[in-house]
Amino acid sequence: MCPPEHFAVEYAINPWMDTSAPVDAELALKQWQLLRETLVRLGHTVHTLPAQAGLPDMVYAANGAFSVDGVVYGARFRYPQRFAEAAAHRAFYCAGNWRFVEPTEVNEGEGDFAYLPGAYGGLILAGYGFRTAPAAHSEVQEALGRPTISLFLVDPRFYHLDVALAALDDGNIVYYPGAFSDASQRILRQLFPSAVLADEADALAFGLNVVSDGRNVVLNSEASALAAKLRAAGYVPVPVELSELKKGGGSVKCCIAELRP
Ligand code: ARG
């Protein structure tokens, strides 16, 4: 995670960002700290990447890389405003016990990649349409050696895979079908017949932008209807307030790069 010490909405690269709407920087930091404490309370280890001035979106740490079993596929951002973030993430992994694979294709890390270790022997779900280039899907497949399923995102409000779909445990997902093309919806139904389905209101409340440890699902407090669906499916929803970070177009998952050593 990376604290929102320099967070602001200074440019608009997704439909949620409105440069004329005020952002409460102090509140953003408080909400982020609560998210971090929630993860620690649930028993997780959180590493912190130092925030850098001039990179207001760096708080969305999920976009910096994607790791599976000790191998890291680095990010290459779509927009110049975020280019420099990739090096900060690379430095984090290179200082640790990871094998880092430098990408040649545009991809925004866990923003557009999800991993299901228990589905079909380990499956990568990959989004494209707005940010990550389709060519990055074959590159990530070669880098990480897992079958990679390409999913076409068609609604600009859900410009990253992680605002439309999330892993709930090793083998199941929750998603909003309307964010995907008809063909991709068919593929998701075929691969995940027991998925939890979200509706448009759930997606607009950033309900799909969750982090789950297989039992606890940390999600935006506005997504109360989806929280009830998750509870009915046997999960424990853990709501957190992230109203300020929503103004940049992100929520829980966007703030967290999961490490799979
Ligand atoms: N303002 C950021 C952008 O548009 C938000 C990124 C959200 N991150 C995510 N994983 N969906 O790039």
Residues whose N, C-alpha, C, O or C-beta is under 5 A from the ligand:
A	BS01	LIG	I13 N14 D57 Y60 A62 N63 G111 H160 D162 G248 G249 G250 C254
